[in-house]
Amino acid sequence: MPNKNANEPPENERHRSVTLRDIAKELGISHVTVSLALRDHPRISAATKLRVQQKADEMGYHPDPMLSALSHYRLSNQEKPVQATLAWINPLQHPGRLLKQEEFSLYWKGAEKVAQRLGFHLEEFRTADLSLPRMDTIFKTRSIRGLLIAPLAWEITPIHWDDFPWKDYAGVRFGRSAQGPLYHFVTSAQVSGSARAFERANQKGYRRIGYFGLNTPRRMFVAGYLRAQQTVPANQQVPPMCYEANDTPEQQQELLAAWLASNRPDAILTDNQLLPSMLHELGYRVPEDIGIATTSIHDTPIDAGINQNPEEIGKAAVRMLVSLINEHHFGIPEVRNQILVDGKWQDGSMLPDRHA
């Protein structure tokens, strides 16, 4: 029989997973302290956390994935007491307009709902009232580490973005704007949404489907439209009409009139709130002459189109933000992640079925 090393643990122990109690026994502390230290709980001192984490690595500790999943399930199915605040930064010159916009109001509703469920209070801070350096002082005094950057729509206040230590905070933004800190962001799946709207219009019997919308890199609707056009014959493809942000409603209507005369679409996809009234002014009847559908039913008076699920966008943003805080991922990320929330089609009277 070969000699066994006297210090080598028995066969059954060598294959047994290291537990929290094993680590606690080695360090002479309670297994509860070990558990809290491994979760980086603020009640545990930095020195104890370091000792525990080093010992866990040394002993080859790995959390049981099944127990972790069970713990997550239990915690996620009970509402936690409020323990901290998440800051919603509103950068608009007229900040009250933000939550009067139905889509952005639903962002807030979804974000607030999940924040409360996870034990956080969501609070709005307005750059119209507070400078960024003042916000930084407030956040640090109140131990606020998580930021949601509201959509940078319309006119924002003159902001010196560099006057804020973004590296000290975890942050998530709504939308693709190039302004502000380049945190991870959440937005609607605009490419697939507009492609889906095109497909549904085609299924309803429309053969010359046009696109009329704002020319901006922040919106990707036209990309989905152009992709969807590749699925129909060339003689049914209509060039999109994109106007500029500084075009007046009158200029937009002039562009629309010329484009309609040249291309004669039988349906239009749009993100423009004024399209129904502009078509009426030009003598077109909706839907008798032209059917219309919107890329966002919450932003326009058009009843057919894409529901971008804005409440789900707000929920996804908070889940992402809380995950970043829990994992201590603060500052501007080297690799920027994006979460795209899929929308769903909604039938409406302005785009009836032409087969009927």
C-alpha contacts under 8 A as a table, 3 or more apart, distances in Angstrom:
res1	aa1	res2	aa2	distance
4	K	8	E	7.43
5	N	8	E	5.30
9	P	13	E	6.08
9	P	14	R	6.06
10	P	13	E	5.37
10	P	14	R	6.35
11	E	14	R	5.25
11	E	15	H	6.86
12	N	15	H	5.77
12	N	16	R	6.46
13	E	16	R	4.94
17	S	61	Y	7.27
17	S	62	H	7.78
18	V	22	D	6.22
18	V	23	I	7.60
18	V	59	M	7.00
18	V	60	G	6.90
18	V	61	Y	5.20
18	V	62	H	7.29
19	T	22	D	5.16
19	T	23	I	6.66
19	T	61	Y	6.88
20	L	23	I	5.24
20	L	24	A	6.15
20	L	31	H	5.56
20	L	34	V	6.36
20	L	35	S	6.71
21	R	24	A	4.88
21	R	25	K	6.03
21	R	30	S	7.57
21	R	31	H	5.10
22	D	25	K	5.19
22	D	26	E	6.40
23	I	26	E	5.20
23	I	27	L	6.36
23	I	31	H	7.54
23	I	34	V	7.25
23	I	52	V	7.48
23	I	55	K	6.81
23	I	56	A	6.48
23	I	59	M	7.72
24	A	27	L	5.21
24	A	28	G	5.73
24	A	29	I	5.03
24	A	30	S	5.48
24	A	31	H	5.10
24	A	33	T	7.96
24	A	34	V	6.22
25	K	28	G	5.10
25	K	29	I	6.65
25	K	30	S	7.73
27	L	52	V	7.75
29	I	33	T	6.83
29	I	34	V	7.51
30	S	33	T	5.33
30	S	34	V	6.60
31	H	34	V	4.92
31	H	35	S	6.16
32	V	35	S	5.05
32	V	36	L	6.23
33	T	36	L	5.17
33	T	37	A	6.00
33	T	44	I	7.39
34	V	37	A	5.09
34	V	38	L	6.19
34	V	52	V	6.26
35	S	38	L	5.33
35	S	39	R	6.42
36	L	39	R	5.08
36	L	40	D	6.24
36	L	41	H	5.23
36	L	43	R	7.94
36	L	44	I	6.96
37	A	40	D	4.96
37	A	41	H	5.88
37	A	44	I	6.03
37	A	48	T	7.10
37	A	49	K	4.75
37	A	52	V	6.58
37	A	53	Q	7.45
38	L	41	H	7.70
38	L	49	K	6.88
38	L	52	V	7.10
38	L	53	Q	6.35
40	D	44	I	7.46
40	D	49	K	6.92
41	H	44	I	5.87
42	P	45	S	7.29
44	I	48	T	6.58
44	I	49	K	6.55
45	S	48	T	5.34
45	S	49	K	6.24
46	A	49	K	5.08
46	A	50	L	6.20
47	A	50	L	5.19
47	A	51	R	6.33
48	T	51	R	5.08
48	T	52	V	6.11
49	K	52	V	5.21
49	K	53	Q	6.00
50	L	53	Q	5.17
50	L	54	Q	6.00
51	R	54	Q	5.28
51	R	55	K	6.11
52	V	55	K	5.15
52	V	56	A	6.02
53	Q	56	A	5.06
53	Q	57	D	6.24
54	Q	57	D	5.19
54	Q	58	E	6.12
55	K	58	E	4.91
55	K	59	M	6.08
56	A	59	M	5.23
56	A	60	G	6.06
56	A	61	Y	5.07
57	D	60	G	5.07
57	D	61	Y	6.09
58	E	61	Y	7.81
63	P	67	L	7.81
63	P	68	S	7.06
64	D	67	L	5.34
64	D	68	S	6.13
65	P	68	S	4.97
65	P	69	A	6.06
66	M	69	A	5.10
66	M	70	L	6.20
67	L	70	L	5.01
67	L	71	S	6.06
68	S	71	S	5.07
68	S	72	H	6.10
69	A	72	H	5.07
69	A	73	Y	6.13
70	L	73	Y	5.04
70	L	74	R	6.24
71	S	74	R	5.17
71	S	75	L	6.16
72	H	75	L	5.15
72	H	76	S	5.89
73	Y	76	S	5.21
73	Y	77	N	6.19
74	R	77	N	5.43
74	R	78	Q	6.87
75	L	78	Q	5.68
75	L	79	E	7.88
76	S	79	E	7.37
76	S	117	R	7.84
76	S	118	L	7.47
78	Q	117	R	7.46
79	E	116	Q	7.32
79	E	117	R	4.72
79	E	118	L	6.56
79	E	119	G	6.95
80	K	116	Q	7.49
80	K	117	R	6.07
80	K	118	L	5.85
80	K	119	G	4.61
81	P	119	G	5.18
81	P	120	F	7.93
82	V	116	Q	6.87
82	V	119	G	4.26
82	V	120	F	5.05
82	V	121	H	6.26
83	Q	119	G	5.60
83	Q	120	F	5.82
83	Q	121	H	7.73
84	A	119	G	7.09
84	A	120	F	5.06
84	A	121	H	6.23
84	A	143	S	7.75
84	A	144	I	6.99
85	T	120	F	5.35
85	T	121	H	4.60
85	T	122	L	5.82
85	T	123	E	6.82
85	T	144	I	5.78
85	T	146	G	7.73
86	L	115	A	7.89
86	L	120	F	6.50
86	L	121	H	6.06
86	L	122	L	4.95
86	L	123	E	6.30
86	L	144	I	6.30
86	L	145	R	7.18
86	L	146	G	5.14
86	L	147	L	5.97
86	L	148	L	7.43
87	A	122	L	6.09
87	A	123	E	5.24
87	A	124	E	5.97
87	A	125	F	6.64
87	A	144	I	7.14
87	A	146	G	6.28
87	A	147	L	4.85
87	A	148	L	6.08
88	W	122	L	6.74
88	W	123	E	5.80
88	W	124	E	4.59
88	W	125	F	5.99
88	W	147	L	6.01
88	W	148	L	4.72
88	W	149	I	6.05
88	W	150	A	6.52
89	I	124	E	5.99
89	I	125	F	4.98
89	I	126	R	5.96
89	I	127	T	7.33
89	I	147	L	7.00
89	I	148	L	6.11
89	I	149	I	5.06
89	I	150	A	5.85
90	N	95	P	6.38
90	N	98	L	7.94
90	N	124	E	6.79
90	N	125	F	6.02
90	N	126	R	4.76
90	N	127	T	6.32
90	N	149	I	6.82
90	N	150	A	5.42
90	N	151	P	7.92
91	P	95	P	6.99
91	P	126	R	6.02
91	P	127	T	5.07
91	P	128	A	6.95
91	P	150	A	7.23
91	P	152	L	6.91
91	P	156	I	5.41
91	P	157	T	6.00
92	L	95	P	4.75
92	L	98	L	7.58
92	L	126	R	7.62
92	L	127	T	7.18
92	L	128	A	6.97
92	L	152	L	7.29
92	L	153	A	7.54
92	L	154	W	7.38
92	L	155	E	6.00
92	L	156	I	4.04
92	L	157	T	5.56
93	Q	127	T	7.88
93	Q	128	A	5.90
93	Q	155	E	6.02
93	Q	156	I	4.93
93	Q	157	T	4.59
94	H	97	R	5.94
94	H	98	L	7.93
94	H	128	A	7.54
94	H	155	E	7.94
94	H	156	I	7.91
95	P	98	L	5.75
95	P	126	R	6.81
95	P	128	A	7.17
96	G	99	L	6.37
96	G	100	K	6.85
97	R	100	K	5.11
97	R	101	Q	6.53
98	L	101	Q	5.60
98	L	104	F	6.30
98	L	105	S	7.16
99	L	102	E	6.84
99	L	104	F	5.69
99	L	105	S	4.38
99	L	108	W	7.67
100	K	104	F	7.69
100	K	105	S	6.47
101	Q	104	F	5.53
101	Q	105	S	6.00
101	Q	299	D	7.46
102	E	105	S	4.99
102	E	106	L	6.22
102	E	298	H	5.90
102	E	299	D	7.01
103	E	106	L	5.24
103	E	107	Y	6.47
103	E	298	H	5.49
103	E	299	D	6.62
103	E	310	P	5.78
103	E	311	E	8.00
104	F	107	Y	4.80
104	F	108	W	6.41
104	F	151	P	7.76
104	F	310	P	7.22
105	S	108	W	5.17
105	S	109	K	6.25
106	L	109	K	4.78
106	L	110	G	6.07
106	L	310	P	5.56
106	L	311	E	4.71
106	L	314	G	7.20
107	Y	110	G	5.39
107	Y	111	A	6.10
107	Y	310	P	5.33
107	Y	311	E	4.94
107	Y	312	E	7.44
107	Y	313	I	6.10
107	Y	314	G	4.14
107	Y	315	K	7.53
108	W	111	A	5.03
108	W	112	E	5.88
108	W	311	E	7.45
108	W	314	G	6.04
109	K	112	E	5.26
109	K	113	K	6.14
109	K	311	E	6.31
109	K	314	G	7.08
110	G	113	K	5.18
110	G	114	V	6.42
110	G	310	P	7.74
110	G	311	E	4.39
110	G	312	E	6.10
110	G	313	I	7.22
110	G	314	G	4.57
110	G	315	K	4.68
111	A	114	V	5.49
111	A	115	A	6.00
111	A	122	L	7.76
111	A	311	E	7.46
111	A	313	I	7.98
111	A	314	G	4.28
111	A	315	K	4.64
111	A	316	A	7.65
111	A	317	A	6.85
111	A	318	V	5.62
112	E	115	A	5.04
112	E	116	Q	6.08
112	E	121	H	7.42
112	E	122	L	5.79
112	E	314	G	7.93
112	E	315	K	7.82
113	K	116	Q	5.43
113	K	117	R	6.36
113	K	315	K	7.31
114	V	117	R	4.94
114	V	118	L	6.18
114	V	315	K	5.69
114	V	318	V	6.60
114	V	319	R	7.25
115	A	118	L	5.20
115	A	119	G	6.25
115	A	120	F	4.86
115	A	121	H	6.23
115	A	122	L	6.52
115	A	318	V	6.29
115	A	319	R	7.94
116	Q	119	G	5.09
116	Q	120	F	5.09
116	Q	121	H	5.96
116	Q	122	L	7.73
117	R	120	F	7.42
125	F	129	D	7.96
125	F	130	L	7.48
125	F	135	M	7.76
126	R	129	D	5.45
126	R	130	L	6.14
127	T	130	L	4.92
127	T	131	S	5.74
127	T	132	L	6.96
127	T	157	T	6.72
127	T	159	I	7.85
128	A	131	S	7.70
128	A	157	T	6.34
130	L	134	R	6.13
130	L	135	M	6.40
131	S	134	R	5.20
131	S	135	M	6.29
132	L	135	M	4.95
132	L	136	D	6.20
132	L	159	I	7.96
132	L	160	H	8.00
132	L	161	W	7.77
132	L	163	D	6.42
132	L	164	F	5.77
133	P	136	D	5.01
133	P	137	T	6.46
133	P	163	D	6.22
133	P	164	F	5.85
134	R	137	T	5.17
134	R	138	I	6.37
135	M	138	I	5.05
135	M	139	F	5.99
136	D	139	F	5.10
136	D	140	K	6.12
136	D	164	F	6.78
136	D	165	P	7.60
137	T	140	K	5.35
137	T	141	T	6.11
138	I	141	T	5.13
138	I	142	R	6.12
139	F	142	R	5.19
139	F	143	S	5.77
139	F	144	I	4.71
139	F	145	R	7.12
140	K	143	S	4.90
140	K	144	I	6.15
140	K	145	R	7.77
141	T	144	I	7.86
145	R	168	D	7.44
145	R	169	Y	5.06
145	R	170	A	6.16
145	R	325	I	7.23
146	G	169	Y	5.88
146	G	170	A	4.93
146	G	171	G	5.73
146	G	321	L	6.56
146	G	322	V	7.45
146	G	325	I	6.74
147	L	169	Y	6.97
147	L	170	A	6.23
147	L	171	G	4.58
147	L	172	V	6.43
147	L	321	L	7.60
148	L	171	G	5.82
148	L	172	V	5.11
148	L	173	R	5.68
148	L	174	F	7.71
148	L	317	A	7.66
148	L	318	V	7.86
148	L	321	L	7.74
149	I	171	G	7.36
149	I	172	V	6.32
149	I	173	R	4.59
149	I	174	F	6.36
150	A	173	R	6.44
150	A	174	F	5.80
151	P	173	R	7.25
151	P	174	F	5.10
151	P	175	G	6.02
152	L	155	E	7.90
152	L	156	I	6.83
152	L	174	F	7.99
152	L	175	G	7.66
152	L	177	S	6.58
152	L	179	Q	7.78
153	A	156	I	7.28
156	I	159	I	7.86
160	H	163	D	5.65
161	W	164	F	6.28
161	W	180	G	5.87
161	W	181	P	7.24
162	D	165	P	7.49
165	P	168	D	5.85
165	P	169	Y	7.74
166	W	169	Y	5.58
166	W	170	A	7.91
166	W	181	P	7.09
166	W	331	G	5.49
166	W	332	I	6.77
167	K	170	A	7.85
167	K	330	F	5.97
167	K	331	G	3.43
167	K	332	I	6.06
168	D	330	F	5.90
168	D	331	G	5.71
169	Y	330	F	4.94
169	Y	331	G	5.51
170	A	321	L	6.70
170	A	324	L	6.17
170	A	325	I	6.06
170	A	328	H	7.89
170	A	329	H	6.25
170	A	330	F	4.36
170	A	331	G	5.88
171	G	183	Y	5.75
171	G	184	H	7.07
171	G	321	L	6.25
171	G	324	L	7.97
171	G	330	F	7.54
171	G	331	G	7.50
172	V	183	Y	5.55
172	V	184	H	5.18
172	V	185	F	5.27
172	V	186	V	7.35
172	V	317	A	6.39
172	V	318	V	7.99
172	V	320	M	7.36
172	V	321	L	5.97
173	R	183	Y	6.29
173	R	184	H	6.28
173	R	185	F	4.42
173	R	186	V	6.31
173	R	317	A	7.57
174	F	185	F	5.47
174	F	186	V	5.13
174	F	187	T	5.75
174	F	317	A	7.67
175	G	185	F	6.25
175	G	186	V	6.11
175	G	187	T	5.05
175	G	218	R	7.19
176	R	185	F	7.24
176	R	187	T	7.63
176	R	218	R	5.22
176	R	219	R	7.78
177	S	180	G	7.80
177	S	218	R	5.62
178	A	182	L	7.55
179	Q	182	L	7.97
181	P	332	I	7.03
182	L	332	I	6.21
182	L	333	P	7.70
182	L	336	R	7.39
183	Y	331	G	7.81
183	Y	332	I	5.49
183	Y	333	P	6.44
183	Y	336	R	6.55
184	H	333	P	7.38
184	H	336	R	5.12
184	H	337	N	4.89
184	H	338	Q	5.78
185	F	317	A	7.50
185	F	336	R	7.91
185	F	337	N	6.62
185	F	338	Q	4.97
185	F	339	I	6.44
186	V	313	I	6.53
186	V	316	A	7.18
186	V	317	A	5.95
186	V	338	Q	5.64
186	V	339	I	4.67
186	V	340	L	5.99
186	V	341	V	7.55
187	T	313	I	6.33
187	T	338	Q	7.71
187	T	339	I	6.47
187	T	340	L	5.29
187	T	341	V	6.30
188	S	308	Q	5.97
188	S	309	N	7.74
188	S	310	P	7.63
188	S	313	I	7.04
188	S	340	L	5.19
188	S	341	V	4.79
188	S	342	D	6.20
188	S	343	G	6.96
189	A	192	S	5.80
189	A	193	G	6.01
189	A	308	Q	7.75
189	A	340	L	4.81
189	A	341	V	5.36
189	A	342	D	5.08
189	A	343	G	6.71
190	Q	193	G	4.88
190	Q	194	S	6.11
190	Q	219	R	7.22
190	Q	220	M	5.48
190	Q	221	F	5.19
190	Q	224	G	7.13
190	Q	295	T	7.94
191	V	194	S	5.61
191	V	195	A	6.24
191	V	220	M	5.59
191	V	221	F	5.31
191	V	222	V	7.47
191	V	223	A	5.87
191	V	224	G	4.01
191	V	225	Y	7.46
192	S	195	A	5.03
192	S	196	R	5.97
192	S	224	G	5.89
192	S	342	D	7.61
193	G	196	R	5.08
193	G	197	A	6.30
193	G	221	F	7.40
193	G	224	G	7.21
193	G	295	T	7.07
193	G	306	I	6.47
193	G	308	Q	7.77
193	G	342	D	7.14
193	G	343	G	5.95
193	G	344	K	7.38
194	S	197	A	4.94
194	S	198	F	6.21
194	S	221	F	5.38
194	S	222	V	7.35
194	S	224	G	5.20
194	S	225	Y	5.62
194	S	269	L	7.86
194	S	295	T	6.09
194	S	306	I	7.64
195	A	198	F	5.13
195	A	199	E	6.22
195	A	224	G	4.65
195	A	225	Y	5.27
195	A	227	R	6.94
195	A	228	A	5.14
196	R	199	E	5.04
196	R	200	R	6.21
196	R	345	W	7.39
197	A	200	R	5.18
197	A	201	A	6.21
197	A	269	L	7.55
197	A	293	A	7.41
197	A	295	T	7.47
197	A	305	G	6.25
197	A	306	I	6.74
197	A	345	W	6.86
198	F	201	A	5.21
198	F	202	N	6.21
198	F	209	I	7.17
198	F	225	Y	6.61
198	F	228	A	6.49
198	F	229	Q	7.91
198	F	269	L	7.44
199	E	202	N	5.10
199	E	203	Q	6.20
199	E	228	A	7.07
200	R	203	Q	4.97
200	R	204	K	6.25
201	A	204	K	5.08
201	A	205	G	6.74
201	A	206	Y	5.74
201	A	209	I	7.53
201	A	267	A	7.57
201	A	351	L	7.43
202	N	205	G	5.33
202	N	206	Y	4.93
202	N	207	R	6.15
202	N	209	I	7.64
203	Q	206	Y	7.27
204	K	352	P	7.25
204	K	353	D	4.65
204	K	354	R	5.71
204	K	355	H	6.50
205	G	353	D	6.62
205	G	354	R	5.11
205	G	355	H	5.85
206	Y	209	I	6.50
206	Y	266	D	6.23
206	Y	267	A	6.38
206	Y	354	R	7.02
207	R	236	Q	5.97
207	R	266	D	6.88
207	R	267	A	7.96
208	R	236	Q	5.09
208	R	237	Q	6.46
208	R	238	V	6.48
208	R	264	R	7.53
208	R	265	P	4.78
208	R	266	D	5.39
208	R	267	A	6.50
209	I	236	Q	7.64
209	I	237	Q	7.35
209	I	238	V	6.59
209	I	265	P	5.60
209	I	266	D	6.12
209	I	267	A	4.74
209	I	268	I	5.58
209	I	269	L	7.33
210	G	237	Q	7.98
210	G	238	V	5.46
210	G	239	P	6.95
210	G	240	P	6.05
210	G	241	M	7.90
210	G	265	P	5.69
210	G	266	D	7.78
210	G	267	A	6.12
210	G	268	I	4.62
210	G	269	L	6.20
211	Y	222	V	7.29
211	Y	225	Y	7.27
211	Y	238	V	7.92
211	Y	239	P	7.61
211	Y	240	P	4.76
211	Y	241	M	6.07
211	Y	242	C	7.90
211	Y	268	I	5.36
211	Y	269	L	4.78
211	Y	270	T	5.88
212	F	240	P	6.18
212	F	241	M	4.87
212	F	242	C	5.83
212	F	243	Y	7.91
212	F	256	L	7.71
212	F	268	I	6.78
212	F	269	L	6.36
212	F	270	T	5.05
212	F	271	D	7.38
212	F	272	N	7.43
213	G	222	V	7.85
213	G	241	M	6.62
213	G	242	C	5.00
213	G	243	Y	6.43
213	G	270	T	5.37
213	G	271	D	5.48
213	G	272	N	5.96
214	L	242	C	5.32
214	L	243	Y	5.26
214	L	244	E	6.05
214	L	245	A	6.52
214	L	271	D	7.27
214	L	272	N	7.47
215	N	219	R	7.99
215	N	242	C	5.06
215	N	243	Y	5.56
215	N	244	E	5.41
215	N	245	A	6.98
216	T	219	R	5.87
216	T	244	E	7.68
216	T	245	A	7.68
217	P	220	M	6.98
219	R	222	V	7.77
220	M	223	A	5.37
220	M	224	G	6.90
221	F	224	G	5.40
221	F	225	Y	6.36
221	F	295	T	7.26
222	V	225	Y	4.85
222	V	226	L	6.10
222	V	240	P	7.50
223	A	226	L	5.24
223	A	227	R	6.21
224	G	227	R	5.05
224	G	228	A	6.09
225	Y	228	A	5.14
225	Y	229	Q	6.26
226	L	229	Q	5.16
226	L	230	Q	6.99
227	R	230	Q	5.66
227	R	231	T	7.82
228	A	231	T	5.68
228	A	232	V	7.82
229	Q	232	V	5.68
229	Q	237	Q	6.00
230	Q	233	P	7.56
230	Q	234	A	7.97
230	Q	237	Q	8.00
232	V	236	Q	6.42
232	V	237	Q	6.95
233	P	236	Q	5.49
233	P	237	Q	6.82
234	A	237	Q	5.24
238	V	263	N	6.57
238	V	265	P	7.28
239	P	263	N	7.98
241	M	255	L	7.81
241	M	256	L	7.46
241	M	259	W	6.92
243	Y	247	D	6.75
243	Y	252	Q	6.53
243	Y	255	L	7.65
244	E	247	D	5.40
247	D	250	E	7.91
247	D	251	Q	5.72
247	D	252	Q	6.22
248	T	251	Q	5.11
248	T	252	Q	6.19
249	P	252	Q	4.96
249	P	253	Q	6.15
249	P	274	L	7.99
250	E	253	Q	5.11
250	E	254	E	6.34
251	Q	254	E	5.07
251	Q	255	L	6.30
252	Q	255	L	5.16
252	Q	256	L	6.11
253	Q	256	L	4.89
253	Q	257	A	6.08
253	Q	278	M	6.13
254	E	257	A	5.17
254	E	258	A	6.41
255	L	258	A	5.40
255	L	259	W	6.13
256	L	259	W	5.11
256	L	260	L	6.03
257	A	260	L	5.23
257	A	261	A	6.26
257	A	282	L	7.10
258	A	261	A	5.22
258	A	262	S	6.26
259	W	262	S	5.21
259	W	263	N	6.00
259	W	264	R	7.84
260	L	263	N	5.36
260	L	264	R	5.09
260	L	265	P	6.66
261	A	264	R	5.79
265	P	268	I	6.90
265	P	290	I	7.26
266	D	289	D	6.92
266	D	290	I	4.85
266	D	291	G	6.31
267	A	290	I	5.14
267	A	291	G	4.42
267	A	292	I	5.39
267	A	293	A	7.76
267	A	351	L	7.81
268	I	290	I	7.30
268	I	291	G	6.42
268	I	292	I	4.80
268	I	293	A	6.35
269	L	292	I	5.95
269	L	293	A	4.97
269	L	294	T	5.54
269	L	295	T	6.82
270	T	275	L	7.65
270	T	292	I	7.58
270	T	293	A	6.50
270	T	294	T	4.95
270	T	295	T	5.97
271	D	294	T	5.71
271	D	295	T	5.46
271	D	296	S	6.73
271	D	299	D	7.60
271	D	300	T	7.15
272	N	275	L	5.66
272	N	294	T	7.94
272	N	300	T	6.83
273	Q	276	P	7.53
273	Q	299	D	6.93
273	Q	300	T	4.53
273	Q	301	P	6.38
273	Q	302	I	7.89
274	L	277	S	5.53
274	L	278	M	6.10
274	L	300	T	7.92
275	L	278	M	5.03
275	L	279	L	6.08
276	P	279	L	5.30
276	P	280	H	6.31
276	P	286	V	7.46
276	P	302	I	7.73
277	S	280	H	5.00
277	S	281	E	6.22
278	M	281	E	5.04
278	M	282	L	6.28
279	L	282	L	5.05
279	L	283	G	6.33
279	L	284	Y	5.21
279	L	285	R	7.17
279	L	286	V	7.83
280	H	283	G	5.14
280	H	284	Y	5.39
280	H	285	R	6.34
280	H	286	V	7.89
281	E	284	Y	7.57
284	Y	289	D	6.00
284	Y	290	I	7.06
285	R	288	E	5.44
285	R	289	D	5.10
285	R	290	I	6.55
286	V	289	D	5.92
286	V	290	I	5.39
286	V	291	G	5.80
286	V	292	I	7.30
286	V	350	M	6.32
287	P	290	I	5.02
287	P	291	G	4.40
287	P	292	I	7.04
287	P	349	S	7.68
287	P	350	M	5.26
287	P	351	L	6.31
287	P	352	P	7.29
288	E	291	G	7.10
291	G	350	M	5.66
291	G	351	L	4.72
291	G	352	P	7.30
292	I	302	I	7.50
292	I	304	A	7.31
292	I	350	M	5.65
292	I	351	L	5.55
293	A	302	I	6.50
293	A	303	D	7.35
293	A	304	A	4.90
293	A	305	G	4.72
293	A	350	M	6.91
293	A	351	L	6.31
294	T	297	I	6.03
294	T	300	T	7.05
294	T	302	I	6.14
294	T	303	D	7.70
294	T	304	A	6.29
294	T	305	G	4.54
294	T	306	I	6.37
295	T	305	G	5.77
295	T	306	I	5.15
295	T	307	N	7.76
296	S	299	D	5.54
296	S	300	T	6.78
296	S	305	G	6.43
296	S	306	I	5.08
296	S	307	N	5.66
296	S	308	Q	6.12
297	I	300	T	5.73
297	I	301	P	7.24
297	I	302	I	6.28
297	I	303	D	6.23
297	I	304	A	6.97
297	I	305	G	5.98
297	I	306	I	5.91
297	I	307	N	5.56
297	I	308	Q	7.81
298	H	301	P	7.97
298	H	307	N	7.10
302	I	305	G	7.53
302	I	350	M	6.95
303	D	346	Q	7.67
303	D	347	D	7.29
303	D	348	G	4.87
303	D	349	S	6.64
303	D	350	M	6.48
304	A	345	W	7.87
304	A	346	Q	5.57
304	A	347	D	4.91
304	A	348	G	4.02
304	A	349	S	6.75
304	A	350	M	6.07
304	A	351	L	6.12
305	G	345	W	5.72
305	G	346	Q	5.34
305	G	347	D	6.66
305	G	348	G	7.49
306	I	343	G	6.15
306	I	344	K	5.55
306	I	345	W	4.71
306	I	346	Q	5.98
307	N	310	P	7.93
307	N	343	G	5.41
307	N	344	K	5.29
307	N	345	W	6.20
307	N	346	Q	6.62
308	Q	341	V	7.51
308	Q	342	D	6.74
308	Q	343	G	4.16
308	Q	344	K	6.60
309	N	312	E	5.45
309	N	313	I	6.61
309	N	341	V	7.31
309	N	342	D	7.32
309	N	343	G	5.64
309	N	344	K	7.53
310	P	313	I	4.88
310	P	314	G	6.45
311	E	314	G	5.19
311	E	315	K	6.38
312	E	315	K	4.96
312	E	316	A	6.06
312	E	341	V	7.17
313	I	316	A	5.17
313	I	317	A	6.26
313	I	341	V	6.13
314	G	317	A	5.22
314	G	318	V	6.59
315	K	318	V	5.44
315	K	319	R	6.32
316	A	319	R	5.16
316	A	320	M	6.15
316	A	339	I	7.74
317	A	320	M	5.21
317	A	321	L	6.15
318	V	321	L	4.91
318	V	322	V	6.02
319	R	322	V	5.37
319	R	323	S	6.18
320	M	323	S	5.15
320	M	324	L	6.31
321	L	324	L	5.11
321	L	325	I	6.35
322	V	325	I	5.05
322	V	326	N	6.10
323	S	326	N	5.13
323	S	327	E	6.14
324	L	327	E	5.19
324	L	328	H	5.98
324	L	329	H	5.02
324	L	330	F	7.19
325	I	328	H	4.99
325	I	329	H	6.14
325	I	330	F	7.23
326	N	329	H	7.84
330	F	333	P	7.88
333	P	336	R	5.71
347	D	351	L	7.39
347	D	352	P	7.96
348	G	351	L	5.94
348	G	352	P	6.82
349	S	352	P	5.54
353	D	356	A	5.75
